[in-house]
Amino acid sequence: MNVPRTSLPMSKSKSNDASEQPVEEVVETIGFRDLGLAAPLMKALDEVGYETPSPIKALTIPHLLEGLDVLGHAPTGTGKTAAFALPLLSRLDLKAKGVQILVLAPTRELAIQVSEAFQRYASRMKDFRILPIYGGQDYSGQIRQLRRGVHAVVGTPGRVMDHMRRGTLVLSDVKAMVAAIFDLSILTDQSRMLAFLEVPNVDLIANDPLMMLSDDLIAHYFKSSDEIISAKSAYDKAFRMLVDGMRKSGLSPVSYPDANSTLRLTYGKVSALPSDNRNDAKDNYYTTLKGTVKKYIPNDAEFDLPKGLIELYEKRDFGPYADKAGHMPVNFLTNNDITGGNSGSPVLNGNGELIGLAFDGNIEAMAGDVIFDSKLQKTINVDIRYVLFLIDKYADAKHIVDEMTIIK
């Protein structure tokens, strides 16, 4: 995908060298007739009084006329609608059937506004048809017009997706999609995002065009056809029967069925690996913050550390969470079997008290689905004291710890 991205400086400074002139001054020397737009569009522009294109128009129209993908960004009121509408209309085939242009707008009002702008620019294009579709309007009228045939659709993401699901809007013939979503979402603009955080509103974020598009794309990605659902159900049933038969017949040493995606308990003990001098801990079944800091490599994807954590270590400001020897424990090993994955599962001691969270296995544990080695396969658990230390001291959220019952 070719995505030209253009910066639009608005400086008023003068220069004798045209190549060094600010963009605004250079485009003032360009007229709409220099951009290569179709003749009917030029007649319409003459009628509405357009003479000189703004920077966003002058810089994007040539790229769009070539059929390239363009990401445009410009202030409100600079003519962004005309910047994409004019070249798309110029490339339109009025004789072709099916939707050729799709414009997404975040609100009903903007969908109507953009649709009216298209109609104004296409006033000299005989038989051009455009349809705004949005929520709050009866489906039947929209469906009738879609069946009659339109060249362009301007719609809100939710209603567009509804028509796609119903099969009343077929986009196989779409030549262009204008993602006004990114320019209008609160999630893509710092000032809009900060304003939203000041006065958060559930409906606003739920109807944000980018959020709606994201939700629909995720739902579509994970959607399974009825055939796949049926086949998977049959396979799962057959697999359960196979495991049950292998256990009862004694033909396989498997001692319990696959419990993935179900609640289960696995019992084990704190268990050390063979001694390793790379670990600073006294026994090789736990690690400390000293060892974590020792591995610190700035800007490394795996071993970088936040400055605040290093400062806490250097000050030995561990609060009440250090062990008796003064070390800040981080992880510990157990011989629990978490084949298939139990990341985030609580680790309880014999009294039912939370002492950590299982989150990984050592390299030998990665082969657990194939072969289980009771001597080398270990579960890696984060020590709950380290979790509390991070919440209290690093994140400065002691109020969360205060809500818990801590047993010392």
C-alpha positions as CSV (number, residue, x, y, z in Angstrom):
1,M,0.0,0.0,0.0
2,N,1.4,3.4,-1.0
3,V,0.3,5.9,1.6
4,P,1.7,9.4,0.9
5,R,1.6,11.5,4.1
6,T,1.9,15.3,3.8
7,S,2.7,17.9,6.4
8,L,1.0,21.2,5.7
9,P,3.1,24.1,7.2
10,M,1.2,27.4,7.3
11,S,4.1,29.8,7.5
12,K,3.7,33.2,5.8
13,S,7.5,33.8,5.4
14,K,8.7,34.9,1.9
15,S,11.5,33.3,-0.1
16,N,13.0,34.1,-3.5
17,D,13.6,30.4,-4.2
18,A,10.3,28.7,-5.2
19,S,11.6,25.4,-4.1
20,E,11.9,26.7,-0.5
21,Q,8.5,28.5,-0.5
22,P,6.1,27.4,2.3
23,V,3.4,25.0,1.0
24,E,0.6,27.6,1.4
25,E,2.3,30.1,-0.9
26,V,3.2,27.4,-3.5
27,V,-0.4,26.1,-3.8
28,E,-1.7,29.7,-4.3
29,T,-0.1,29.5,-7.7
30,I,-2.1,26.3,-8.6
31,G,-5.7,26.5,-9.9
32,F,-8.3,23.7,-9.9
33,R,-7.7,23.4,-13.7
34,D,-4.1,22.4,-13.0
35,L,-5.2,19.3,-11.0
36,G,-6.7,17.2,-13.9
37,L,-10.2,16.9,-12.6
38,A,-13.0,15.8,-15.0
39,A,-14.8,18.5,-17.0
40,P,-18.2,18.1,-15.3
41,L,-16.6,18.7,-11.9
42,M,-14.8,21.8,-13.2
43,K,-18.2,23.2,-14.4
44,A,-19.7,22.6,-10.9
45,L,-16.7,24.2,-9.2
46,D,-17.1,27.3,-11.4
47,E,-20.7,27.5,-10.4
48,V,-20.0,27.3,-6.6
49,G,-17.1,29.9,-7.0
50,Y,-14.1,27.7,-6.2
51,E,-11.0,29.1,-7.8
52,T,-7.8,28.2,-5.8
53,P,-7.5,24.9,-4.0
54,S,-6.5,24.9,-0.3
55,P,-3.2,23.1,0.6
56,I,-5.1,19.9,1.6
57,K,-6.8,19.8,-1.8
58,A,-3.8,20.7,-3.9
59,L,-1.6,18.1,-2.2
60,T,-4.0,15.2,-2.0
61,I,-6.1,15.4,-5.2
62,P,-3.2,14.4,-7.6
63,H,-2.4,11.3,-5.5
64,L,-6.1,10.2,-5.3
65,L,-6.5,10.8,-9.1
66,E,-3.7,8.3,-9.5
67,G,-5.5,5.8,-7.4
68,L,-3.0,5.9,-4.5
69,D,-3.9,5.6,-0.8
70,V,-3.6,8.9,1.0
71,L,-3.7,9.7,4.7
72,G,-4.6,13.4,5.0
73,H,-4.7,15.7,8.1
74,A,-5.6,19.3,8.1
75,P,-7.5,21.8,10.3
76,T,-11.3,22.1,10.3
77,G,-12.6,24.3,7.5
78,T,-9.8,23.8,5.1
79,G,-11.8,21.7,2.6
80,K,-11.0,18.1,3.5
81,T,-14.4,16.8,2.1
82,A,-13.7,18.3,-1.3
83,A,-10.1,17.0,-1.1
84,F,-11.3,13.4,-1.3
85,A,-14.7,13.9,-3.0
86,L,-13.5,15.6,-6.1
87,P,-10.9,13.0,-7.2
88,L,-13.2,10.1,-6.3
89,L,-16.0,11.6,-8.4
90,S,-13.5,12.3,-11.2
91,R,-12.6,8.6,-11.3
92,L,-16.2,7.4,-11.0
93,D,-17.7,5.2,-13.8
94,L,-21.4,6.3,-14.1
95,K,-22.2,3.3,-16.3
96,A,-20.9,0.7,-13.8
97,K,-23.3,-1.0,-11.4
98,G,-22.6,-1.3,-7.7
99,V,-21.2,0.9,-5.0
100,Q,-17.9,2.4,-6.0
101,I,-17.4,4.9,-3.2
102,L,-17.9,4.4,0.5
103,V,-17.4,7.2,3.0
104,L,-17.6,6.5,6.7
105,A,-18.8,9.4,9.0
106,P,-19.1,9.2,12.8
107,T,-22.5,11.0,13.1
108,R,-25.8,11.2,11.2
109,E,-25.3,15.0,10.8
110,L,-21.9,14.6,9.2
111,A,-23.1,11.8,6.9
112,I,-25.8,14.1,5.6
113,Q,-23.4,17.0,5.3
114,V,-20.8,14.9,3.3
115,S,-23.6,13.5,1.1
116,E,-24.9,17.0,0.2
117,A,-21.3,18.1,-0.6
118,F,-21.0,15.1,-3.0
119,Q,-24.3,16.0,-4.7
120,R,-23.2,19.7,-5.1
121,Y,-19.9,18.7,-6.7
122,A,-21.6,16.1,-8.9
123,S,-24.4,18.5,-10.1
124,R,-23.1,18.3,-13.7
125,M,-22.7,14.5,-13.6
126,K,-25.9,13.1,-15.1
127,D,-27.6,10.2,-13.3
128,F,-25.1,10.3,-10.3
129,R,-26.7,8.7,-7.3
130,I,-25.5,8.8,-3.6
131,L,-27.2,7.5,-0.5
132,P,-26.6,8.6,3.1
133,I,-27.3,5.8,5.6
134,Y,-27.4,6.2,9.3
135,G,-29.2,5.0,12.5
136,G,-32.6,6.4,13.5
137,Q,-33.9,6.0,9.9
138,D,-36.1,3.2,8.7
139,Y,-34.2,0.4,7.0
140,S,-36.8,-0.2,4.3
141,G,-36.2,3.1,2.5
142,Q,-32.5,2.6,2.5
143,I,-32.8,-0.9,1.3
144,R,-35.1,0.1,-1.6
145,Q,-32.5,2.7,-2.8
146,L,-29.6,0.3,-2.4
147,R,-31.5,-2.2,-4.6
148,R,-32.2,0.4,-7.2
149,G,-28.4,1.1,-7.3
150,V,-26.2,3.9,-6.1
151,H,-22.7,5.0,-7.0
152,A,-21.7,6.2,-3.5
153,V,-22.7,5.6,0.1
154,V,-22.0,7.8,3.0
155,G,-22.8,6.2,6.3
156,T,-22.2,5.8,10.0
157,P,-20.1,2.7,10.8
158,G,-22.9,1.0,12.8
159,R,-25.5,1.3,10.1
160,V,-23.0,0.4,7.3
161,M,-22.1,-2.8,9.2
162,D,-25.8,-3.6,9.7
163,H,-26.4,-3.4,6.0
164,M,-23.3,-5.5,5.3
165,R,-24.5,-8.2,7.7
166,R,-28.0,-8.1,6.1
167,G,-26.5,-8.5,2.6
168,T,-28.2,-5.3,1.5
169,L,-24.9,-3.4,1.0
170,V,-22.4,-5.3,-1.1
171,L,-19.0,-3.7,-1.2
172,S,-17.2,-6.0,-3.7
173,D,-17.3,-3.1,-6.2
174,V,-16.0,-0.4,-3.9
175,K,-13.1,1.5,-5.4
176,A,-12.4,3.9,-2.6
177,M,-13.1,4.0,1.2
178,V,-12.5,7.3,2.9
179,A,-11.6,6.7,6.5
180,A,-12.9,9.9,8.1
181,I,-12.9,7.7,11.2
182,F,-9.3,8.4,12.2
183,D,-9.8,12.2,11.7
184,L,-12.9,12.3,13.9
185,S,-12.3,9.7,16.6
186,I,-11.5,10.9,20.1
187,L,-8.9,8.2,20.3
188,T,-6.7,9.8,17.6
189,D,-6.5,13.3,18.9
190,Q,-4.8,14.3,22.2
191,S,-7.0,17.3,22.9
192,R,-10.2,15.3,22.3
193,M,-8.9,12.4,24.4
194,L,-8.0,14.7,27.3
195,A,-11.4,16.4,27.1
196,F,-13.1,13.0,27.2
197,L,-11.1,11.9,30.3
198,E,-12.2,15.1,32.1
199,V,-15.8,14.2,31.5
200,P,-16.0,10.5,30.6
201,N,-19.1,9.2,28.9
202,V,-20.0,5.6,28.1
203,D,-22.2,6.4,25.2
204,L,-19.5,8.6,23.6
205,I,-16.8,6.0,23.7
206,A,-19.3,3.3,22.6
207,N,-20.3,5.3,19.6
208,D,-16.8,6.5,18.7
209,P,-16.3,5.6,15.0
210,L,-12.9,4.0,15.6
211,M,-14.1,2.0,18.6
212,M,-17.1,0.8,16.6
213,L,-15.0,-0.2,13.6
214,S,-12.5,-2.0,15.9
215,D,-15.3,-3.9,17.7
216,D,-16.8,-5.0,14.4
217,L,-13.5,-6.1,13.0
218,I,-12.7,-8.1,16.1
219,A,-16.2,-9.7,16.0
220,H,-15.7,-10.5,12.3
221,Y,-12.2,-11.9,12.8
222,F,-13.4,-14.4,15.5
223,K,-16.7,-15.3,13.9
224,S,-17.0,-18.9,12.8
225,S,-19.4,-20.3,10.3
226,D,-22.1,-22.7,11.3
227,E,-20.2,-25.5,9.5
228,I,-17.0,-24.8,11.4
229,I,-18.9,-24.6,14.7
230,S,-20.6,-27.9,14.0
231,A,-17.4,-29.7,12.9
232,K,-15.5,-28.4,16.0
233,S,-18.3,-29.6,18.3
234,A,-18.2,-33.1,16.7
235,Y,-14.4,-33.2,17.0
236,D,-14.4,-32.2,20.6
237,K,-17.0,-34.9,21.4
238,A,-15.0,-37.5,19.6
239,F,-11.8,-36.4,21.3
240,R,-13.4,-36.7,24.8
241,M,-14.5,-40.2,23.9
242,L,-11.0,-41.1,22.7
243,V,-9.3,-39.9,25.9
244,D,-11.9,-41.7,28.0
245,G,-11.4,-44.9,26.1
246,M,-7.6,-44.7,26.3
247,R,-7.8,-44.2,30.1
248,K,-10.2,-47.1,30.7
249,S,-8.5,-49.5,28.3
250,G,-5.0,-48.9,29.8
251,L,-3.6,-48.5,26.3
252,S,-2.3,-45.1,27.3
253,P,-0.5,-43.8,30.4
254,V,-2.6,-40.6,30.3
255,S,-3.9,-40.2,33.9
256,Y,-6.3,-37.3,33.5
257,P,-8.2,-35.7,30.6
258,D,-7.3,-32.4,28.9
259,A,-8.7,-29.7,31.2
260,N,-7.9,-26.6,29.2
261,S,-10.6,-23.8,29.5
262,T,-11.9,-25.5,32.7
263,L,-11.4,-24.9,36.4
264,R,-8.9,-27.3,37.8
265,L,-6.4,-27.7,40.7
266,T,-2.9,-28.8,40.4
267,Y,-0.9,-29.8,43.5
268,G,2.8,-29.4,44.0
269,K,5.6,-28.2,46.2
270,V,8.2,-25.4,46.1
271,S,11.1,-27.2,44.3
272,A,14.6,-26.2,43.3
273,L,16.5,-26.7,40.1
274,P,20.2,-27.8,40.2
275,S,22.5,-25.2,41.6
276,D,23.4,-22.3,39.2
277,N,25.9,-19.6,40.1
278,R,24.1,-17.1,37.8
279,N,21.4,-16.9,40.4
280,D,22.3,-14.6,43.3
281,A,19.8,-16.4,45.6
282,K,21.1,-18.8,48.2
283,D,19.0,-21.7,46.9
284,N,18.0,-22.1,43.2
285,Y,14.2,-22.1,43.8
286,Y,13.8,-18.3,44.0
287,T,15.1,-15.0,42.5
288,T,15.4,-11.5,44.0
289,L,15.3,-8.0,42.8
290,K,19.1,-7.9,43.1
291,G,19.3,-10.4,40.3
292,T,16.7,-8.5,38.2
293,V,18.7,-5.3,38.4
294,K,21.9,-7.2,37.7
295,K,20.4,-8.3,34.3
296,Y,19.4,-4.7,33.5
297,I,20.2,-3.6,29.9
298,P,18.9,-0.1,28.9
299,N,16.5,-0.1,26.0
300,D,16.6,-3.9,25.7
301,A,13.2,-5.4,24.9
302,E,13.6,-8.1,27.5
303,F,15.9,-6.6,30.2
304,D,15.1,-2.9,30.3
305,L,13.8,-1.6,33.7
306,P,11.9,1.5,34.7
307,K,14.1,4.1,36.4
308,G,11.7,4.2,39.4
309,L,12.2,0.5,40.1
310,I,16.0,0.8,40.0
311,E,15.9,3.8,42.4
312,L,13.8,1.8,44.9
313,Y,16.3,-1.0,44.7
314,E,19.3,1.3,45.2
315,K,17.6,2.9,48.3
316,R,16.5,-0.6,49.4
317,D,13.1,0.9,49.9
318,F,11.2,-2.4,50.0
319,G,8.7,-1.5,52.7
320,P,7.4,-4.5,54.7
321,Y,7.8,-6.9,51.8
322,A,11.4,-7.9,52.0
323,D,12.3,-11.4,53.4
324,K,14.1,-11.8,56.7
325,A,17.5,-11.5,55.1
326,G,16.5,-8.1,53.6
327,H,16.1,-9.3,50.0
328,M,13.2,-8.4,47.8
329,P,11.9,-11.8,46.5
330,V,10.6,-11.8,42.9
331,N,9.9,-15.3,41.7
332,F,9.9,-18.9,43.0
333,L,9.7,-22.3,41.4
334,T,7.2,-25.2,42.1
335,N,6.7,-28.6,40.5
336,N,3.1,-28.0,39.7
337,D,1.9,-29.3,36.4
338,I,0.4,-26.4,34.3
339,T,0.6,-28.2,31.0
340,G,-1.6,-26.3,28.5
341,G,-1.3,-23.0,30.3
342,N,-2.5,-21.6,33.6
343,S,-1.0,-18.1,33.4
344,G,-2.3,-15.8,36.1
345,S,-3.7,-18.6,38.3
346,P,-3.4,-18.1,42.0
347,V,-0.8,-20.1,43.9
348,L,-2.1,-21.0,47.4
349,N,-0.2,-22.5,50.3
350,G,-1.5,-25.4,52.5
351,N,-3.6,-22.9,54.5
352,G,-5.3,-21.6,51.4
353,E,-3.4,-18.3,51.6
354,L,-2.4,-16.5,48.3
355,I,1.5,-16.6,48.0
356,G,1.9,-15.9,44.3
357,L,0.7,-16.2,40.8
358,A,1.7,-18.8,38.2
359,F,2.8,-17.1,35.0
360,D,5.3,-19.3,33.1
361,G,7.3,-22.4,32.9
362,N,11.0,-23.1,32.4
363,I,12.3,-24.3,29.0
364,E,11.7,-27.9,30.0
365,A,8.1,-27.1,30.8
366,M,7.5,-26.0,27.2
367,A,7.8,-29.6,26.1
368,G,5.2,-30.7,28.7
369,D,2.5,-31.4,26.1
370,V,4.8,-34.0,24.6
371,I,6.8,-35.4,27.5
372,F,6.5,-34.5,31.2
373,D,9.8,-34.6,33.2
374,S,9.0,-34.4,36.9
375,K,12.6,-33.5,37.9
376,L,13.2,-30.6,35.5
377,Q,9.8,-29.3,34.6
378,K,9.0,-26.3,36.8
379,T,6.3,-23.7,37.1
380,I,7.6,-20.1,37.6
381,N,5.5,-18.1,40.0
382,V,5.7,-14.4,40.9
383,D,6.0,-13.9,44.7
384,I,3.0,-12.1,46.0
385,R,5.3,-10.0,48.2
386,Y,6.8,-8.6,44.9
387,V,3.3,-7.9,43.6
388,L,2.4,-6.0,46.8
389,F,5.7,-4.1,46.6
390,L,5.0,-3.0,43.1
391,I,1.5,-1.8,43.9
392,D,2.5,-0.1,47.1
393,K,6.0,1.4,46.5
394,Y,6.5,1.5,42.7
395,A,2.9,2.4,41.7
396,D,2.2,4.5,44.9
397,A,-1.1,2.8,45.3
398,K,-1.0,1.8,48.9
399,H,-4.7,2.4,49.2
400,I,-5.2,-0.8,47.2
401,V,-3.0,-2.8,49.5
402,D,-4.9,-1.3,52.5
403,E,-8.1,-2.9,51.2
404,M,-6.5,-6.4,51.5
405,T,-6.0,-8.7,54.4
406,I,-2.3,-9.2,54.6
407,I,-1.0,-12.2,56.7
408,K,2.6,-11.8,57.9
